[in-house]
Amino acid sequence: MDTVAQLRSQWFDYTHYLRRERFLDDQFAQLKKLQDTSSPDFVFEVVSLFFQNSEKVINIMAGALERSVVDFNQVITYVHRLKGSSAWIGAMRVKNVCIDFINYCEAKDIEG
């Protein structure tokens, strides 16, 4: 088996595992359908941007949560941003954690 075929097989197996374990949902499959020969790196680029943006948003949220007086409405705004981008790429578990996080923020539960 050549290297490209082997990598494709590993990619298929890994994405299947992530869907089976409910890390990814059907939205990720839809995202993959947008990739074609004119944009062979489309999924890679979108997921890379998601990770870059998510890191920034999480760092901002962490800073906001470390303040002596937490502005939960500000935190909720950033969690909504993370939830939306997670849903867009099909990162189901991240999206679901964001929903829980929003509920904690609405209850002003810093321990949650």
MIFITI-396149 format. One record per atom (N, C-alpha, C): atom name; residue number from 1; y, z, x. Coordinates in steps of 0.2 Angstrom, whole numbers. Layout:
(CA,NUM,(Y,Z,X))
...
This chain:
(N,1,(-6,0,4))
(CA,1,(0,0,0))
(C,1,(6,0,5))
(N,2,(11,-5,3))
(CA,2,(17,-5,7))
(C,2,(21,1,6))
(N,3,(26,2,10))
(CA,3,(31,8,9))
(C,3,(35,8,3))
(N,4,(37,2,1))
(CA,4,(41,2,-5))
(C,4,(37,4,-11))
(N,5,(31,1,-12))
(CA,5,(26,2,-17))
(C,5,(25,10,-17))
(N,6,(24,13,-12))
(CA,6,(22,20,-11))
(C,6,(28,24,-14))
(N,7,(34,22,-12))
(CA,7,(40,26,-14))
(C,7,(41,25,-21))
(N,8,(40,19,-24))
(CA,8,(40,18,-31))
(C,8,(35,23,-35))
(N,9,(29,23,-32))
(CA,9,(24,27,-35))
(C,9,(25,34,-35))
(N,10,(28,37,-30))
(CA,10,(30,44,-29))
(C,10,(36,45,-34))
(N,11,(41,40,-34))
(CA,11,(46,41,-39))
(C,11,(44,42,-46))
(N,12,(39,37,-48))
(CA,12,(37,37,-55))
(C,12,(33,44,-56))
(N,13,(29,46,-51))
(CA,13,(25,53,-52))
(C,13,(30,59,-53))
(N,14,(35,59,-49))
(CA,14,(40,64,-49))
(C,14,(44,64,-55))
(N,15,(46,59,-57))
(CA,15,(50,59,-64))
(C,15,(46,60,-70))
(N,16,(40,58,-69))
(CA,16,(35,60,-75))
(C,16,(34,68,-75))
(N,17,(33,70,-69))
(CA,17,(32,78,-68))
(C,17,(39,81,-71))
(N,18,(45,79,-69))
(CA,18,(51,82,-72))
(C,18,(51,81,-79))
(N,19,(49,76,-82))
(CA,19,(49,75,-90))
(C,19,(44,80,-93))
(N,20,(38,80,-90))
(CA,20,(33,84,-93))
(C,20,(35,92,-93))
(N,21,(38,94,-87))
(CA,21,(41,101,-86))
(C,21,(47,102,-90))
(N,22,(50,97,-93))
(CA,22,(56,97,-97))
(C,22,(62,99,-93))
(N,23,(62,96,-87))
(CA,23,(69,96,-83))
(C,23,(73,90,-85))
(N,24,(69,85,-87))
(CA,24,(73,79,-89))
(C,24,(71,77,-96))
(N,25,(75,74,-100))
(CA,25,(73,71,-107))
(C,25,(74,64,-107))
(N,26,(74,61,-113))
(CA,26,(74,54,-115))
(C,26,(80,51,-112))
(N,27,(86,54,-112))
(CA,27,(92,51,-109))
(C,27,(91,49,-102))
(N,28,(87,52,-98))
(CA,28,(86,50,-91))
(C,28,(82,43,-91))
(N,29,(78,42,-96))
(CA,29,(74,36,-97))
(C,29,(79,30,-99))
(N,30,(84,32,-103))
(CA,30,(89,27,-105))
(C,30,(94,25,-99))
(N,31,(95,30,-95))
(CA,31,(99,29,-89))
(C,31,(96,24,-84))
(N,32,(89,25,-84))
(CA,32,(85,21,-79))
(C,32,(85,14,-82))
(N,33,(86,13,-88))
(CA,33,(86,6,-91))
(C,33,(92,2,-90))
(N,34,(97,6,-88))
(CA,34,(104,3,-86))
(C,34,(104,0,-79))
(N,35,(99,2,-75))
(CA,35,(98,-1,-68))
(C,35,(94,-8,-68))
(N,36,(97,-12,-65))
(CA,36,(94,-19,-64))
(C,36,(95,-22,-57))
(N,37,(93,-28,-56))
(CA,37,(94,-31,-50))
(C,37,(101,-31,-47))
(N,38,(106,-32,-52))
(CA,38,(113,-32,-50))
(C,38,(115,-25,-48))
(N,39,(112,-20,-50))
(CA,39,(114,-13,-48))
(C,39,(108,-9,-46))
(N,40,(104,-11,-41))
(CA,40,(98,-7,-40))
(C,40,(98,0,-38))
(N,41,(104,2,-36))
(CA,41,(105,9,-34))
(C,41,(109,13,-40))
(N,42,(109,10,-46))
(CA,42,(113,13,-51))
(C,42,(111,21,-52))
(N,43,(105,22,-53))
(CA,43,(103,29,-55))
(C,43,(104,34,-49))
(N,44,(103,31,-43))
(CA,44,(104,35,-37))
(C,44,(112,37,-37))
(N,45,(116,32,-38))
(CA,45,(123,34,-38))
(C,45,(125,38,-43))
(N,46,(123,37,-49))
(CA,46,(125,42,-55))
(C,46,(122,49,-54))
(N,47,(116,50,-52))
(CA,47,(114,56,-50))
(C,47,(117,60,-44))
(N,48,(119,56,-39))
(CA,48,(122,58,-34))
(C,48,(129,61,-36))
(N,49,(133,57,-40))
(CA,49,(139,59,-43))
(C,49,(139,65,-47))
(N,50,(133,66,-51))
(CA,50,(132,72,-55))
(C,50,(132,78,-50))
(N,51,(128,77,-45))
(CA,51,(127,83,-41))
(C,51,(133,85,-37))
(N,52,(137,80,-35))
(CA,52,(143,81,-31))
(C,52,(148,85,-36))
(N,53,(149,82,-42))
(CA,53,(153,85,-47))
(C,53,(151,92,-49))
(N,54,(145,93,-50))
(CA,54,(142,99,-53))
(C,54,(143,105,-48))
(N,55,(142,103,-41))
(CA,55,(144,108,-36))
(C,55,(151,110,-36))
(N,56,(156,106,-37))
(CA,56,(163,108,-38))
(C,56,(164,112,-44))
(N,57,(161,110,-50))
(CA,57,(162,114,-56))
(C,57,(159,121,-55))
(N,58,(153,121,-52))
(CA,58,(150,128,-52))
(C,58,(154,132,-47))
(N,59,(157,129,-42))
(CA,59,(161,133,-37))
(C,59,(167,136,-41))
(N,60,(170,132,-45))
(CA,60,(176,134,-49))
(C,60,(174,139,-54))
(N,61,(168,139,-57))
(CA,61,(166,144,-62))
(C,61,(165,150,-58))
(N,62,(162,150,-52))
(CA,62,(160,156,-49))
(C,62,(166,160,-47))
(N,63,(171,156,-45))
(CA,63,(178,159,-43))
(C,63,(181,162,-49))
(N,64,(181,159,-55))
(CA,64,(184,162,-61))
(C,64,(180,168,-63))
(N,65,(173,168,-62))
(CA,65,(169,174,-64))
(C,65,(170,180,-59))
(N,66,(173,179,-53))
(CA,66,(173,184,-48))
(C,66,(180,188,-49))
(N,67,(185,185,-53))
(CA,67,(191,188,-54))
(C,67,(191,195,-57))
(N,68,(195,199,-56))
(CA,68,(195,205,-59))
(C,68,(196,205,-67))
(N,69,(200,200,-69))
(CA,69,(200,199,-77))
(C,69,(198,191,-77))
(N,70,(192,191,-81))
(CA,70,(189,184,-82))
(C,70,(192,181,-88))
(N,71,(195,174,-87))
(CA,71,(197,170,-92))
(C,71,(191,166,-95))
(N,72,(188,169,-100))
(CA,72,(182,166,-102))
(C,72,(183,159,-105))
(N,73,(189,158,-108))
(CA,73,(190,151,-111))
(C,73,(191,146,-105))
(N,74,(193,148,-100))
(CA,74,(193,143,-94))
(C,74,(186,142,-92))
(N,75,(182,147,-91))
(CA,75,(175,146,-89))
(C,75,(171,142,-94))
(N,76,(173,143,-101))
(CA,76,(169,139,-106))
(C,76,(171,131,-105))
(N,77,(177,130,-103))
(CA,77,(180,123,-102))
(C,77,(175,120,-97))
(N,78,(174,123,-91))
(CA,78,(170,120,-86))
(C,78,(163,120,-87))
(N,79,(160,125,-91))
(CA,79,(153,125,-93))
(C,79,(152,119,-98))
(N,80,(157,117,-102))
(CA,80,(157,111,-107))
(C,80,(156,105,-103))
(N,81,(160,105,-97))
(CA,81,(160,99,-93))
(C,81,(153,98,-90))
(N,82,(151,103,-87))
(CA,82,(144,103,-84))
(C,82,(139,101,-89))
(N,83,(139,104,-95))
(CA,83,(134,103,-101))
(C,83,(135,95,-102))
(N,84,(141,93,-103))
(CA,84,(141,86,-105))
(C,84,(138,81,-100))
(N,85,(140,82,-93))
(CA,85,(137,78,-88))
(C,85,(130,79,-88))
(N,86,(127,85,-89))
(CA,86,(120,86,-89))
(C,86,(116,82,-94))
(N,87,(119,82,-100))
(CA,87,(117,79,-106))
(C,87,(117,71,-105))
(N,88,(122,69,-101))
(CA,88,(123,62,-100))
(C,88,(117,59,-96))
(N,89,(115,63,-91))
(CA,89,(110,60,-86))
(C,89,(103,62,-88))
(N,90,(103,67,-93))
(CA,90,(96,69,-96))
(C,90,(93,75,-93))
(N,91,(98,79,-89))
(CA,91,(96,85,-86))
(C,91,(95,91,-91))
(N,92,(90,91,-95))
(CA,92,(89,95,-101))
(C,92,(89,102,-100))
(N,93,(86,105,-94))
(CA,93,(86,112,-93))
(C,93,(93,114,-91))
(N,94,(97,110,-87))
(CA,94,(104,112,-85))
(C,94,(108,112,-92))
(N,95,(107,107,-96))
(CA,95,(111,107,-102))
(C,95,(109,113,-107))
(N,96,(103,115,-107))
(CA,96,(101,121,-111))
(C,96,(104,128,-108))
(N,97,(104,128,-101))
(CA,97,(107,134,-98))
(C,97,(114,134,-100))
(N,98,(117,129,-100))
(CA,98,(125,129,-101))
(C,98,(126,131,-108))
(N,99,(122,129,-113))
(CA,99,(123,132,-120))
(C,99,(122,139,-120))
(N,100,(117,142,-117))
(CA,100,(116,149,-116))
(C,100,(123,152,-113))
(N,101,(125,149,-108))
(CA,101,(131,152,-104))
(C,101,(137,152,-108))
(N,102,(138,147,-112))
(CA,102,(143,146,-117))
(C,102,(143,152,-122))
(N,103,(137,154,-124))
(CA,103,(136,159,-129))
(C,103,(138,166,-126))
(N,104,(136,167,-119))
(CA,104,(138,173,-116))
(C,104,(146,173,-115))
(N,105,(149,168,-113))
(CA,105,(156,168,-112))
(C,105,(160,169,-119))
(N,106,(157,166,-124))
(CA,106,(160,167,-131))
(C,106,(160,175,-133))
(N,107,(154,178,-131))
(CA,107,(153,185,-132))
(C,107,(157,189,-127))
(N,108,(160,186,-122))
(CA,108,(163,189,-116))
(C,108,(158,194,-112))
(N,109,(152,192,-112))
(CA,109,(147,195,-108))
(C,109,(146,193,-101))
(N,110,(149,197,-97))
(CA,110,(149,195,-90))
(C,110,(143,197,-86))
(N,111,(139,201,-89))
(CA,111,(132,202,-87))
(C,111,(127,197,-89))
(N,112,(128,193,-94))
(CA,112,(123,188,-96))
(C,112,(122,183,-91))
